[in-house]
Amino acid sequence: LIDLGCNFDLRKEWEDVLTDLRVFDKKPDWSYARIAYTFNSPWPASDRDFYLQQFLKCDFPRKGMTAMVANTLPSNEEYPLKKGTVRAKLSIQIIYDPDIDKETGLEYCRMTMAT
């Protein structure tokens, strides 16, 4: 689940409303990444793009859990504003808490999100 949400190389394979996914900088374990992407919005809404940094920490706040924080970065030459696209602002914190259903044995993940 973490790979699907945070790893843009993997996300490009299954996400169809995101375009122009770019990874400008990242650590090999994705504990830090500076990324950008555009959401294709249906008419009459304008497309939205995001330019942000994300931080990922595994086994936090306890073993087996993962915490992620992502925040919008200011526009600059690396990812300038595009005509006809709205630059979205984002500040989000997520805790992923995987578990196993005792009755079915199936894995699931609780996700707590604050924006």
N, C-alpha and C positions, 0 to 999 in steps of 0.2 A: 504493500500500500504506500509506503514512504517513497519507493522508487517511482511509482506511477505519478505521485503528486509533485515530487521535487526534482526528479531526474529528467531534464528536458530532452536528452537524447532518446530516452525511452518514451517520453510523453509524445514526441513527434510521431511515433508509430500508431497511436490510437486516438489522438485528439483531433477532431475535424473542424472545430470552430476557432481554434487558435492558429494564427499564421505568424510568419516572421519571428519564429522563436529563435532567440539568440542567447548564447552564453558567452559573456565577455570575460569572465574570470571565475574560476572555481577551484576549490581544493578537491583532490581525488576522492575523498570520502563525502563530498557535498556538504561538509560542515559549514562552508561559506560559498556563496555564489552571487555574482552580479549578473542579472539576467533581464531580458526584455521580451515581450510578446504582444501580439495584437489579437483582440477578440473581434471576429466578424459579427457585427450586429445586424439583425433584420431591419429592413426599411420600415419606418422612416428614421430610426435611430442611427447615429453616427457610430462608426467602429470605435472601440476603446483600445488604447495601448497602455502598457504597464512597463515601467523601467524601475527595477527594484533590486534590493539586496536581501538575501535570505540567509539565515543562520539555522543550522540543524545540529541537535545534540542528542545522540543515542544514549540509552540507559539513563535518562533524566526525565522527570524528577526521581524515578526509581528504575531498577533493572527491568528491562523489557519494554519500557516506555520510550517515546521519542518526542522531543519538543522542537517546534519550528517557530521562528519569528521572521516575518517579512515586512519590509518598509519601503515606501516609494523613495526614489532618489531624485534630486533636482535634475531638470533637463540640462544637457550639455552636448558637446560635439560628438561624443561617443554614440548617443542615441537621441538625435534632435527631434523636435516636434514635427509631425507630418500633417500636411494640409488635408482637411477633411476627417481627421481622427482626433478624438478627445483624449487627452492624457489623464488617465484615471489615477486617483490617489488611494493608497492602500496602507494599512497598518493592521497586521493580523498576528495573532499568537494561537498556535494549535498544539494540543497534546494528543498524541496517538497512544492508545492503551489496548494492545491486543490481548485476547483472552480465548478460552475454549469453552463452548457450551457443554455443560456436564451431561445433559440428556442426549444430545446428538453427536457430540465429539467434534463438531464443526468449529473452525476458527472464525472469529469475528474481531472487529476492532471498534472500540468506543473512541469517539473523537470529540474533544472539547475545544471549542473555538471562541475566541474573543476578537472583535474587530473594533 
